[in-house]
Structures are given as structure tokens and as C-alpha cells.
Amino acid sequence: MPDENVQMIVDGELLRNRRERRQLTRAALGGLVGRSEDWVKKIERGERRVRSLAMIVRLGQVLGCQDVNELTGSIDVSVPINDGGKLSHPGVGALRAAIHAPLFATASAPEDVGELAGRVRQAWDVWHRARDQRTAVASVLPGLIAAGHATVRAAQGTEKRRASVILSETYALAQQYAAHTVEPELYWVIVDRARMAAEQADDPIALASAAWIVGNGLRVAGHTEEAMGMVSDAADTLRPQLEGGSDRLRGMFGSLCLHAAVTAAQDGRDGEAWRWHGEADRTATRLGDEYAHPWTMFGAGNVAVHAVTIGADLRTPGIALQQLADTDPSSIPSLERRSRLYLDAAKNEHVRREPAAALQYLRLAYETSPEAVRYVPSGRALAADLDRTVTGALSHSAHQLAEDIGVAA
């Protein structure tokens, strides 16, 4: 039986063999995935682990692999390499059109900045409260983007900076919607627009928020080191202001800490991951049990969700499931985040080879938020794998769940 803790880690020898068959040097392969020659050498020698599914998929695409198991050697986990596991959403076309709208379009009139801020906050609330969050926000996102740009162009002075903050938050919501559903080029336009709007706002908290957004993009792309540098620098900038700062500042600081914790966990740095998580926990305690950041949902409940995620990313299912036992799902106001809690629990039970528990948690994740599973590659991959491997009395349940998610064989 293979070691359960290495199911999604690149095998150095397999990587070297594939690279040599493609007649690529280490420097060439590294350049194609945005890494150094030394990074490739350390992986091939077993001195460094690659755990990020996004990076494994990227390596596989460059090396002409059909499935990630050609690089991991795992016979238990199959993830086809094509578009990286993306599943497009019907609203993507309208979002793309809004983002690429002509610069001098007059379709949208400028709005009062306060009213626009209220509309964006409402859209974020819908994202977190709706079971089908992508469908729920898809109809309003294009209009918010158009209105945001029109308002920024028309405003002056302080109002222009306020409008830029709101536009950055709008693009942050667009990024959440676009994750796993759009082509990389459009995704990075969204990320860059969020950053540019924050820079125009000239607001430290908005800039830190932009670091959280850009860090998400870097981590999704497998660039964990760059993501860690981005969010840790932003957290270091806010940390001296915590004592006299606003709840908005402390909420964003805590969000950055959780981001850094998950990023470290995905890179296998357990001590660093739990250190950042501890700092986030202390920040949430200071804010109180009722606090939740309006769009990152940072708060006590979200800290608990991330503890399970960290355990899952570190391939320590026992720790993750103990964290789950200490978590009250009802304390998590976001259905999308609550679904992620159950999805991470399902992944951990799958690693422990407990199919009944994995199925139960995956079903809970799906019932809590169908789109939070259907549009997440790891959720679809888990459902497909359970459908393929579960036998006996549970096979019907596994197949039914795979049909509901849309991945049944």
C-alpha cells in the first residue's frame, strides 16, 4: 500500500524522466512554469516537495502528461490534465464583456460613492449567504464593474479615492467568482485591476487588501513563495497599527495571517503555518465572536475553517479532524466557507481511507453549497474518485453524489 501522505506530491525521478523525454533542460522547464533551475533540481533530487495541485497541473501541461499521476506516481488519485480542472459558469461571458468594455463607453452613469459601496457590500453578502453563490452574483457583477469605473472617472479628490477602494473590492468579488471558471488571462486581468484600483485609492488597508487578492492569484497558480512574500509583507505593514487601528484594519490583518497560514501549509511548512494561524486566532479573539470581515469573512468561525484546511494541506488528517471536532459549523456565517469546511473534512477522511465518512462530509459540503463543490476542481476530483473506487453498499450513494456534482462516470 502506498504511503497515504504522498498521494499528491511530485515524484522527483518521474519528473526528471518526463523532462528528459521532452528534451528540456532544468532551466527551460523552470522558466516555463515561472521557477528557477535550482527549484527543478531540488525536486528531482527529492530535496523539495511540490504539493500544490495547480503547480503539478502546470508541470504536467508543459511535460505533455495526461494525468497528474504521471508525475506523482499515485495509483489512488487521478486528476486529468487539460484545462486544470476548470468548469466554466454561464455568467462568464457577461463578466468578460464588462471587463473588456470600450474605455469610452457610456452605458453606465456614475453613482453616489456611498450608494455604490452599499451595492458592493450587498453583493458580497449575497456571495456568502447564497447556496449557489456564483449564479447569485453573476447577474450583478458586470453592472457593478461598469458603475465602479464610471464613478471613479467622474469623482474628484477624496471621493475618487473612496470610489477606487470600492472598485478594488468589486474586483475582489469578481476574482472569487472567476476562480476555477475562467481562462488564466482573464483571471489575471481581474487580479491586476483590483491591484491598480487599490493603488489609486492610496489607502494602506486597500493596498493590504490588494495584497490578499494578488496573493490568492499567485497561490492558485502554484507560486507559493511569491504569495507568501506578498501577504507577509502586507501583514508586517499593518501589524504596528493594530493597537490603535480600526476593526477594518484588524480584520484585513487577520485575513492576511490566514492567507499566509494556508500558503505555508501548501508548501509543507507546518511550524510556519500554525504560527500564522495562531496570530490570526489572537486577532479574531480581540475582534469578538460576532465579527466577520464583510468580504474575506475573517472572524472566529473562519479561523476554525482554516485550521481544518491547514491540517488537510499538511496531509495530517488526524489533526485536521480534531480541529473539525472543535468547530461549530453554525458559527461560520458564510455558506461558501462552511461548505469548504465539510469538503476539507471529506478530503481528510479520504486520505484515511474512510469512504463512508468521506461520502458523508462531501454530501454535507454539496448540500450546504452545491456550487462551492461543483466549481472547485478538488471537490469534483474527490467525487469522481469516490464514484470510481467505492464498492458494495456505498457504491450507489457515491454514484448518486457524483451525478449531482456532474462527474459521474
Number of C-alpha atoms within 10 A of each C-alpha: 4 10 8 15 13 16 20 23 21 28 22 23 16 15 22 20 13 20 19 12 10 13 12 15 14 20 15 16 20 18 13 13 16 13 15 15 14 12 15 23 17 13 19 20 14 14 11 17 20 21 22 24 22 18 21 23 25 23 23 23 18 15 20 15 18 16 18 24 24 19 25 23 20 19 11 13 17 19 20 16 19 15 14 19 20 15 16 15 17 12 20 19 13 16 23 16 11 16 17 11 12 10 8 7 10 10 11 15 13 17 17 12 19 12 10 19 21 12 16 22 18 14 22 21 18 17 24 24 16 18 21 19 23 23 16 17 21 22 13 16 22 22 15 23 22 20 20 28 19 21 25 24 13 13 18 12 8 10 17 18 20 23 30 29 27 31 30 30 26 26 27 26 23 24 24 18 24 25 19 21 22 21 15 15 8 17 20 17 16 25 23 18 18 30 26 15 25 28 18 18 25 14 15 15 21 25 22 27 27 29 25 29 28 24 27 25 22 20 21 18 20 25 21 25 14 15 25 23 14 22 28 23 14 23 22 14 14 20 15 10 13 14 8 9 12 10 15 13 21 26 25 24 31 29 28 30 29 28 26 29 29 29 30 25 25 26 21 20 14 18 12 16 25 20 15 20 24 17 16 29 23 13 22 25 15 14 18 11 12 12 17 22 17 14 20 21 22 27 27 24 25 27 26 21 24 24 27 29 29 28 27 26 24 22 24 18 24 14 17 25 21 13 19 22 11 10 20 12 20 10 15 24 18 25 22 23 23 24 28 25 26 26 30 29 27 29 27 27 24 20 21 17 12 13 21 18 17 26 25 18 22 28 25 18 27 23 14 21 24 19 21 23 26 21 22 18 19 17 22 21 20 24 29 24 21 24 24 15 11 17 13 6 9 14 16 13 18 28 20 15 21 24 15 15 20 13 18 18 10
